[in-house]
């Protein structure tokens, strides 16, 4: 089963409500879609999210990385030789992780189709369903409380609360949400690098003293401040989750060696796809560190690939795959079913899209 062609397109999906974090505000998803063709007529699908503020990638850079570097490196290769394909994918261009992720997942889609099994089974098949959280965008207190109550009403019992734009007001935001939703809803807090290490220790400590029962705090400080991450992790009781600080398996090793986080958030757009993400999960597992699977603003195409990966791994214990839930419509049918907070894996071969 040979790779004969790779084509790049655009996938668009308007969001139900604007997505706001400490880093950006977005109204509509406009990502790169890719199709990898095999000589037996089958195709694999992938998607890349140009998240310039996090990965440094744009529409133009992703398109060029795929068409000018990745495509010539892997065209003509046998899908069965997946480890060799992945070696070339990794080496043909430095970084450009979202471009690589799109190709990686399309290759895995074809690889699982080759063996006529759902991708999550080929990767390890640990579980058949996932429970995702849903994001509450950073806004004024009242709006965030309202959005949280709507989410709980829709059946979500894990909320990812975005903060970090206004450190002084963040304690009030989290307290108001906890008061509104009651004690039985799990709260995850994501500061998206918005605090200084000292602010983070103060804010998290205050939430602990007030018994806010926060499951974890994600990326409290700047991604490059590993010493700051270590300081926050050492000086709080709440679990600290690294997101923007970990792209590669090497980043995960460094972070773990320095004890700079308790948990790691894996996103395919940061790792360059499933092949590298597997290494991070296993490094973490060997060190007793559990992982979350997350996504950027992505549609059902790439979030489905992430769901297959998450379902395959014992050590991915937290799921943040709400991309399709934020979209007005899906660009593909079939694949895992996104039904409220439950993501159910399906039995079709590959990622499972109907074509
Ligand atoms: Mg995050």
Boltz pocket constraint, residues with backbone or C-beta under 6 A from the ligand:
constraints:
  - pocket:
      binder: B
      contacts: [[A, 190], [A, 192], [A, 218], [A, 219], [A, 243], [A, 244], [A, 265]]
      max_distance: 6.0
